[in-house]
Amino acid sequence: MGVYRYRIEGMSCGGCVGSVTRLLQQSEPDADVTVSLESASAQLTSERVPSFDRMKEALAKAGFTLQEAQAR
């Protein structure tokens, strides 16, 4: 099981957190998703490496910017 962290730009409120969470869950339905407004980040826990391009595209359509992941 891997933990993948992403930086997200464009979040400014709890509604944004909800939108980003929903979009990431739709992009990666098998991952556990946690989004933080305070750290402007998302963490996905998954058995497989999430598709960065798919997530980036989904978030870009909603006005958010996703930066590269770090595995831990």
C-alpha positions as CSV (number, residue, x, y, z in Angstrom):
1,M,0.0,0.0,0.0
2,G,1.5,3.3,-1.0
3,V,0.9,6.9,0.2
4,Y,1.0,9.6,-2.4
5,R,1.1,13.3,-1.7
6,Y,0.1,16.1,-4.0
7,R,0.1,19.9,-3.8
8,I,-3.1,21.6,-4.9
9,E,-3.4,25.2,-5.8
10,G,-6.6,27.1,-6.0
11,M,-8.4,25.9,-2.9
12,S,-9.8,28.8,-0.7
13,C,-12.7,27.3,1.3
14,G,-14.3,24.1,2.6
15,G,-16.4,23.9,-0.6
16,C,-13.2,23.7,-2.6
17,V,-12.0,20.8,-0.4
18,G,-15.2,19.0,-1.0
19,S,-14.9,19.5,-4.8
20,V,-11.3,18.4,-4.9
21,T,-12.1,15.4,-2.7
22,R,-15.0,14.3,-5.0
23,L,-12.9,14.8,-8.2
24,L,-10.0,12.8,-6.8
25,Q,-12.3,10.0,-5.6
26,Q,-13.9,9.9,-9.1
27,S,-10.5,9.7,-10.8
28,E,-9.1,7.1,-8.3
29,P,-12.1,5.2,-6.9
30,D,-9.9,2.6,-5.2
31,A,-7.9,5.1,-3.2
32,D,-8.5,6.6,0.2
33,V,-8.5,10.4,-0.3
34,T,-7.7,13.1,2.3
35,V,-7.6,16.7,1.3
36,S,-6.3,19.6,3.5
37,L,-7.1,23.2,3.0
38,E,-4.5,24.3,5.6
39,S,-1.6,22.5,3.8
40,A,-3.1,22.9,0.3
41,S,-2.5,19.2,-0.3
42,A,-4.1,15.9,-0.9
43,Q,-3.0,12.5,0.2
44,L,-4.1,9.3,-1.5
45,T,-3.5,5.8,-0.1
46,S,-3.7,3.1,-2.7
47,E,-2.5,-0.3,-3.7
48,R,-1.5,1.1,-7.1
49,V,0.1,4.3,-8.3
50,P,-2.6,6.8,-9.0
51,S,-2.9,8.3,-12.5
52,F,-1.4,11.8,-12.2
53,D,-2.6,12.8,-15.6
54,R,-6.2,11.8,-15.1
55,M,-6.3,13.6,-11.7
56,K,-4.6,16.7,-13.0
57,E,-7.0,16.9,-15.9
58,A,-10.1,16.5,-13.7
59,L,-8.9,19.2,-11.3
60,A,-7.8,21.6,-14.1
61,K,-11.4,21.5,-15.5
62,A,-12.6,22.7,-12.1
63,G,-9.9,25.4,-11.8
64,F,-7.4,23.7,-9.5
65,T,-3.8,22.9,-10.2
66,L,-2.2,19.6,-9.1
67,Q,1.5,19.2,-8.6
68,E,3.6,16.1,-8.8
69,A,3.2,13.3,-6.3
70,Q,5.7,12.0,-3.8
71,A,5.5,8.3,-2.8
72,R,6.4,7.3,0.8
